[in-house]
């Protein structure tokens, strides 16, 4: 193995050199956001950006993914770096000169920056190929926002030969250039539920001749909240939120059924499944007490994103080495959003860290618009930090032969 290559001034300088290219790519993607698994424009821009880097490139089957390998030609471990590419179906109200040109589509979760940072890291590492031993796999992923693109890519052999994985997620309401990290559960699972309360329709003036599902549904909204507080350990939390309540067609008719729907978040698989079971029990029990029935459907979503504790701490130490002390903080609790990078971390050790990208002229970063806000903005200069971090993690991992203690 070659002598150890450390992430230092060369990586930081290279990240600044490639920043204009990252900004250009990010703005192109921001203007033309695409949804789900089919991102032809985004894929073409990625392929064009990395075309001359000497990577081995494969595109997905049935989805617009890109897997690009930097193979040094020397034996060593393989580390995967990931950037997701899809946008959200929502309007943009940022007023940026490069705002979305597509109605009701916006890069409001920073995936345009994730993609640009990963392409930037590929450029940096390709320039250092002769100093490295092993392989870096770049995962450009569609369909993170609900379509499970990571799972599909895994089914298409994404992780063959991969020893570890790393990802960054921007945090527009956190201080610029600061990395948040957490060992263990870092993001929640995300499931959805639908409940159909069935009764007997009738005239609103004679509810005693009907079986009114409306008060049952109303009672369920509150009963589900009580269920969480009385059955879920406060130190292994879950959130159940009813976001839809639909029933009836006219003022004087009792409907035959009322529909409820919402989301379930948890930070352990044990609590996740406990909540599934308890929603069924409570819904069926409350409905039965009123002479109605309840049909519960759980739609299983992304699992809990669990960082490998050793890898997460190691990645934080790489950030400290690269950017200096004071650029990392250990998060006290998980984020209750969800990520399909969880599927990757179920298969190989690794971690997702969070990079603060709030514009530095904002005096109150924690009050800035968050991800999924129609007014979310980020500091594009932070992309140099993100690309440098991707590169530093890869360099350190390869130079140590995958030994986190080295």
C-alpha positions as CSV (number, residue, x, y, z in Angstrom):
1,X,0.0,0.0,0.0
2,X,1.2,3.5,-0.7
3,X,2.0,5.9,2.1
4,X,-1.0,7.4,3.9
5,X,-2.6,10.4,2.1
6,X,-4.1,12.8,4.5
7,X,-7.0,15.3,3.9
8,X,-5.4,18.7,4.2
9,X,-4.7,21.8,2.3
10,X,-4.7,20.0,-1.0
11,X,-8.2,18.7,-0.6
12,X,-9.5,22.1,0.6
13,X,-7.8,23.9,-2.3
14,X,-9.1,21.4,-4.8
15,X,-12.7,21.9,-3.4
16,X,-12.4,25.6,-3.9
17,X,-11.1,25.1,-7.4
18,X,-14.1,22.9,-8.3
19,X,-16.7,25.1,-6.6
20,X,-17.6,27.1,-9.7
21,X,-18.4,23.8,-11.5
22,X,-20.5,22.6,-8.5
23,X,-22.4,25.9,-8.5
24,X,-23.1,25.7,-12.2
25,X,-24.4,22.1,-11.9
26,X,-26.5,22.9,-8.8
27,X,-28.2,25.8,-10.5
28,X,-28.9,23.8,-13.7
29,X,-30.6,21.2,-11.6
30,X,-32.4,23.7,-9.5
31,X,-33.9,25.3,-12.5
32,X,-35.1,22.0,-13.9
33,X,-36.1,19.9,-11.0
34,X,-37.3,16.3,-11.6
35,X,-39.3,13.9,-9.5
36,X,-39.1,10.3,-8.5
37,X,-37.1,7.7,-10.3
38,X,-37.2,9.1,-13.8
39,X,-34.7,12.0,-13.9
40,X,-33.4,12.1,-17.5
41,X,-32.2,15.7,-17.5
42,X,-30.5,15.3,-14.1
43,X,-28.8,12.1,-15.1
44,X,-27.5,13.6,-18.3
45,X,-26.0,16.6,-16.4
46,X,-24.3,14.3,-14.0
47,X,-22.9,12.1,-16.8
48,X,-21.6,15.2,-18.6
49,X,-20.0,16.6,-15.5
50,X,-18.0,13.4,-14.7
51,X,-17.4,12.3,-18.3
52,X,-13.7,13.1,-18.4
53,X,-12.7,11.8,-14.9
54,X,-11.8,8.2,-16.0
55,X,-14.5,6.6,-14.0
56,X,-16.3,3.3,-14.8
57,X,-19.9,4.3,-15.2
58,X,-23.1,2.3,-15.1
59,X,-26.7,3.6,-15.3
60,X,-29.7,2.0,-13.8
61,X,-32.4,-0.2,-15.3
62,X,-35.8,1.4,-15.0
63,X,-34.5,4.4,-13.0
64,X,-32.1,7.3,-13.7
65,X,-29.4,6.2,-11.4
66,X,-25.6,6.6,-12.0
67,X,-23.0,4.4,-10.4
68,X,-19.5,5.6,-11.1
69,X,-16.4,3.8,-9.8
70,X,-12.9,5.4,-9.3
71,X,-10.7,2.3,-9.4
72,X,-7.2,3.1,-8.6
73,X,-5.9,-0.2,-10.0
74,X,-4.3,-1.0,-6.6
75,X,-5.8,-3.3,-4.0
76,X,-7.7,-1.8,-1.2
77,X,-11.2,-1.4,0.3
78,X,-14.2,0.1,-1.5
79,X,-16.1,3.0,0.0
80,X,-19.4,4.3,-1.3
81,X,-20.2,8.0,-1.4
82,X,-23.8,8.9,-2.0
83,X,-25.8,11.9,-3.3
84,X,-29.5,11.9,-4.1
85,X,-30.9,13.8,-7.0
86,X,-34.7,14.2,-7.0
87,X,-36.8,17.2,-6.1
88,X,-40.2,17.7,-4.4
89,X,-43.7,18.3,-5.9
90,X,-44.1,21.8,-4.4
91,X,-43.9,25.4,-5.4
92,X,-40.8,27.6,-4.9
93,X,-41.0,31.1,-3.4
94,X,-37.3,31.9,-2.8
95,X,-37.0,34.6,-5.4
96,X,-33.6,33.2,-6.5
97,X,-32.5,34.2,-10.0
98,X,-32.2,30.5,-10.8
99,X,-35.6,29.5,-9.2
100,X,-37.4,26.5,-10.6
101,X,-38.7,26.9,-14.1
102,X,-41.2,24.0,-13.6
103,X,-44.5,24.6,-11.9
104,X,-44.9,22.9,-8.6
105,X,-41.5,21.4,-8.5
106,X,-38.6,22.5,-6.3
107,X,-35.3,21.3,-4.9
108,X,-36.4,22.1,-1.4
109,X,-34.4,19.4,0.3
110,X,-31.0,20.2,-1.1
111,X,-30.6,17.2,-3.4
112,X,-29.3,19.5,-6.1
113,X,-26.5,20.5,-3.8
114,X,-26.0,16.8,-2.7
115,X,-25.5,15.9,-6.4
116,X,-23.2,18.8,-7.1
117,X,-21.1,18.0,-4.0
118,X,-20.7,14.4,-5.0
119,X,-19.7,15.3,-8.5
120,X,-17.2,17.8,-7.0
121,X,-15.8,15.0,-4.8
122,X,-15.4,12.8,-7.8
123,X,-13.4,15.5,-9.5
124,X,-11.1,16.0,-6.5
125,X,-10.5,12.3,-6.0
126,X,-9.9,11.6,-9.7
127,X,-7.1,14.2,-9.5
128,X,-5.6,12.2,-6.6
129,X,-6.0,8.8,-8.1
130,X,-2.3,8.0,-8.2
131,X,-2.0,8.5,-4.4
132,X,-4.8,6.1,-3.5
133,X,-5.3,2.4,-3.2
134,X,-8.7,0.8,-3.5
135,X,-12.0,2.0,-5.0
136,X,-14.4,4.9,-4.5
137,X,-18.0,4.2,-5.7
138,X,-20.1,7.3,-6.4
139,X,-23.9,6.7,-5.9
140,X,-26.0,9.2,-7.7
141,X,-29.5,8.2,-6.6
142,X,-33.0,9.1,-7.8
143,X,-36.2,8.6,-5.9
144,X,-35.2,9.4,-2.3
145,X,-38.4,11.4,-1.7
146,X,-40.6,8.4,-1.2
147,X,-39.8,6.2,-4.2
148,X,-37.1,4.2,-2.5
149,X,-34.5,4.6,-5.1
150,X,-31.7,3.3,-2.8
151,X,-33.5,0.0,-2.3
152,X,-33.8,-0.4,-6.1
153,X,-30.2,0.4,-6.6
154,X,-29.2,-2.2,-4.0
155,X,-31.3,-4.7,-5.9
156,X,-29.2,-3.8,-9.0
157,X,-26.0,-4.7,-7.3
158,X,-25.0,-1.3,-6.0
159,X,-23.3,-2.7,-2.9
160,X,-21.4,-5.5,-4.5
161,X,-17.9,-5.3,-3.0
162,X,-18.6,-2.2,-0.9
163,X,-17.0,-2.2,2.5
164,X,-18.5,1.1,3.9
165,X,-20.7,4.0,3.0
166,X,-20.9,7.7,3.7
167,X,-23.5,10.4,2.9
168,X,-24.1,14.0,3.7
169,X,-27.4,15.8,4.1
170,X,-27.6,19.6,4.1
171,X,-29.2,21.4,7.0
172,X,-30.3,24.9,5.8
173,X,-31.3,25.9,9.4
174,X,-27.9,25.0,10.9
175,X,-24.8,27.2,11.0
176,X,-22.7,27.2,7.8
177,X,-19.9,24.7,7.7
178,X,-20.7,22.8,10.8
179,X,-21.2,19.0,10.8
180,X,-23.7,17.3,13.0
181,X,-23.3,13.6,13.7
182,X,-24.9,11.0,15.8
183,X,-24.0,7.4,16.6
184,X,-26.9,4.9,16.3
185,X,-30.3,6.0,15.2
186,X,-29.9,9.3,13.3
187,X,-33.2,9.5,11.5
188,X,-36.6,8.0,12.1
189,X,-38.6,5.4,10.2
190,X,-41.5,6.8,8.1
191,X,-44.7,4.7,7.7
192,X,-48.2,5.8,6.8
193,X,-51.5,4.5,8.0
194,X,-55.1,4.6,6.7
195,X,-58.1,3.9,8.8
196,X,-61.6,3.4,7.4
197,X,-64.3,3.7,10.1
198,X,-67.5,2.0,8.9
199,X,-70.9,2.5,10.3
200,X,-74.4,2.8,8.9
201,X,-75.5,5.9,7.0
202,X,-78.7,7.7,7.8
203,X,-80.5,11.0,8.3
204,X,-78.7,13.5,10.5
205,X,-81.9,14.1,12.4
206,X,-82.2,10.5,13.5
207,X,-78.7,9.4,14.5
208,X,-80.1,6.7,16.7
209,X,-81.3,4.9,13.6
210,X,-77.8,5.0,12.1
211,X,-74.4,4.0,13.1
212,X,-72.5,7.3,13.0
213,X,-68.8,6.8,12.2
214,X,-68.0,10.5,12.5
215,X,-67.7,10.8,16.3
216,X,-65.8,7.5,16.3
217,X,-63.2,9.0,13.9
218,X,-63.1,12.2,16.1
219,X,-62.4,10.1,19.1
220,X,-59.7,8.1,17.3
221,X,-57.8,11.3,16.6
222,X,-57.4,11.8,20.3
223,X,-57.2,8.2,21.3
224,X,-54.2,7.6,19.1
225,X,-52.3,10.5,20.8
226,X,-53.1,9.0,24.2
227,X,-52.0,5.6,23.0
228,X,-48.6,6.9,22.1
229,X,-48.1,8.6,25.5
230,X,-49.2,5.6,27.4
231,X,-47.6,2.7,25.5
232,X,-44.3,4.2,24.1
233,X,-41.2,4.6,26.1
234,X,-40.3,8.4,26.2
235,X,-36.7,7.5,25.7
236,X,-37.5,5.4,22.6
237,X,-40.0,7.8,21.1
238,X,-42.6,7.6,18.3
239,X,-44.8,10.2,16.7
240,X,-48.2,9.4,15.3
241,X,-49.8,12.4,13.5
242,X,-53.3,12.3,11.9
243,X,-53.0,14.5,8.8
244,X,-56.3,13.6,7.0
245,X,-59.9,13.3,8.2
246,X,-62.4,12.9,5.5
247,X,-66.1,12.0,5.5
248,X,-69.5,13.0,4.5
249,X,-71.0,14.7,1.4
250,X,-73.8,17.0,2.7
251,X,-74.9,18.6,6.0
252,X,-78.0,16.4,6.7
253,X,-76.6,12.9,5.9
254,X,-74.7,10.7,8.2
255,X,-72.0,9.0,6.1
256,X,-71.5,5.3,6.1
257,X,-67.7,5.7,6.5
258,X,-65.1,8.2,7.5
259,X,-61.4,8.0,6.5
260,X,-58.4,8.9,8.6
261,X,-54.8,8.9,7.5
262,X,-51.4,10.0,8.8
263,X,-47.8,9.2,9.5
264,X,-45.9,7.1,12.0
265,X,-42.3,7.9,13.0
266,X,-40.1,5.9,15.3
267,X,-36.4,5.5,16.1
268,X,-36.2,1.8,16.7
269,X,-37.7,-1.2,14.9
270,X,-39.2,-2.4,18.2
271,X,-41.2,0.7,18.8
272,X,-42.1,1.0,15.2
273,X,-43.8,-2.4,15.2
274,X,-45.3,-1.8,18.6
275,X,-47.0,1.4,17.3
276,X,-48.3,-0.5,14.2
277,X,-50.0,-3.1,16.5
278,X,-51.4,-0.5,18.9
279,X,-52.9,1.6,16.1
280,X,-54.9,-1.5,15.0
281,X,-55.9,-2.4,18.6
282,X,-57.1,1.1,19.4
283,X,-58.9,1.7,16.2
284,X,-60.7,-1.6,16.2
285,X,-61.5,-1.2,19.9
286,X,-62.9,2.3,19.8
287,X,-64.9,1.5,16.7
288,X,-66.4,-1.6,18.3
289,X,-67.4,0.3,21.4
290,X,-69.6,2.5,19.2
291,X,-71.0,-0.4,17.1
292,X,-68.8,0.4,14.2
293,X,-65.8,-1.3,12.6
294,X,-62.4,-0.1,11.7
295,X,-60.1,-1.3,8.9
296,X,-56.5,-0.3,9.4
297,X,-53.8,-0.4,6.7
298,X,-50.2,0.2,7.5
299,X,-48.0,1.3,4.5
300,X,-44.5,0.4,5.4
301,X,-42.0,3.1,4.5
302,X,-38.3,3.7,5.1
303,X,-36.7,2.0,8.1
304,X,-34.8,3.8,10.8
305,X,-31.5,5.2,9.6
306,X,-28.9,3.8,11.9
307,X,-25.4,5.1,11.8
308,X,-22.6,2.6,12.7
309,X,-21.4,4.2,16.0
310,X,-17.7,3.6,15.3
311,X,-17.9,4.9,11.7
312,X,-20.0,8.0,12.7
313,X,-17.4,9.0,15.4
314,X,-14.6,8.3,12.9
315,X,-16.2,10.5,10.3
316,X,-16.5,13.3,12.8
317,X,-12.8,12.9,13.6
318,X,-12.0,13.2,9.9
319,X,-14.0,16.5,9.8
320,X,-12.0,17.8,12.8
321,X,-8.7,16.8,11.1
322,X,-9.7,18.4,7.8
323,X,-11.4,21.6,8.9
324,X,-10.1,22.1,12.4
325,X,-11.7,21.6,15.8
326,X,-15.0,23.3,16.4
327,X,-16.6,22.2,13.1
328,X,-18.5,19.2,14.5
329,X,-21.0,18.6,17.2
330,X,-22.7,15.4,18.4
331,X,-26.5,15.6,18.0
332,X,-28.4,14.9,21.2
333,X,-31.4,13.3,19.5
334,X,-32.4,11.8,16.2
335,X,-34.1,13.8,13.4
336,X,-37.7,12.6,13.0
337,X,-37.5,12.9,9.2
338,X,-36.6,9.8,7.3
339,X,-34.0,8.7,4.6
340,X,-33.7,5.8,2.3
341,X,-30.0,5.8,2.9
342,X,-31.2,3.6,5.7
343,X,-31.4,0.7,3.3
344,X,-27.6,1.1,2.5
345,X,-26.8,1.2,6.2
346,X,-28.7,-2.0,6.8
347,X,-26.2,-3.7,4.6
348,X,-22.8,-2.1,5.2
349,X,-21.3,0.0,8.0
350,X,-21.3,3.7,7.5
351,X,-23.0,7.0,8.5
352,X,-24.9,10.0,7.3
353,X,-23.7,13.4,8.7
354,X,-25.5,16.7,8.4
355,X,-23.8,19.8,7.0
356,X,-25.0,23.3,8.0
357,X,-25.6,25.4,5.0
358,X,-27.5,28.4,6.3
359,X,-26.3,31.6,4.5
360,X,-23.7,33.2,6.8
361,X,-25.5,36.6,6.6
362,X,-28.5,35.1,8.5
363,X,-28.0,36.0,12.2
364,X,-30.5,33.3,13.3
365,X,-29.7,30.1,11.4
366,X,-31.9,27.9,13.6
367,X,-34.9,30.0,12.5
368,X,-34.1,29.8,8.8
369,X,-36.5,28.0,6.5
370,X,-35.9,24.2,6.8
371,X,-35.8,21.5,4.3
372,X,-39.1,21.0,2.5
373,X,-39.9,24.7,2.9
374,X,-41.0,26.7,-0.2
375,X,-38.5,29.4,0.9
376,X,-35.5,27.1,1.6
377,X,-32.2,28.5,0.5
378,X,-28.6,27.4,1.1
379,X,-25.1,28.9,1.0
380,X,-23.5,27.6,-2.2
381,X,-20.0,28.1,-0.8
382,X,-20.8,25.3,1.6
383,X,-20.7,22.9,-1.2
384,X,-16.9,23.2,-1.2
385,X,-17.0,22.1,2.4
386,X,-19.3,19.1,1.5
387,X,-17.2,18.0,-1.4
388,X,-14.0,18.3,0.6
389,X,-15.6,16.2,3.4
390,X,-16.6,13.5,0.9
391,X,-13.1,13.4,-0.5
392,X,-11.4,13.4,3.0
393,X,-13.6,10.5,4.2
394,X,-12.7,8.5,1.1
395,X,-9.0,9.3,1.3
396,X,-8.7,8.5,5.0
397,X,-10.7,5.3,4.6
398,X,-8.6,4.0,1.6
399,X,-5.3,5.0,3.1
400,X,-6.1,3.2,6.3
401,X,-7.1,0.0,4.5
402,X,-10.6,0.4,6.0
403,X,-9.2,0.2,9.5
404,X,-11.0,2.9,11.5
405,X,-8.5,2.7,14.3
406,X,-5.5,3.4,12.0
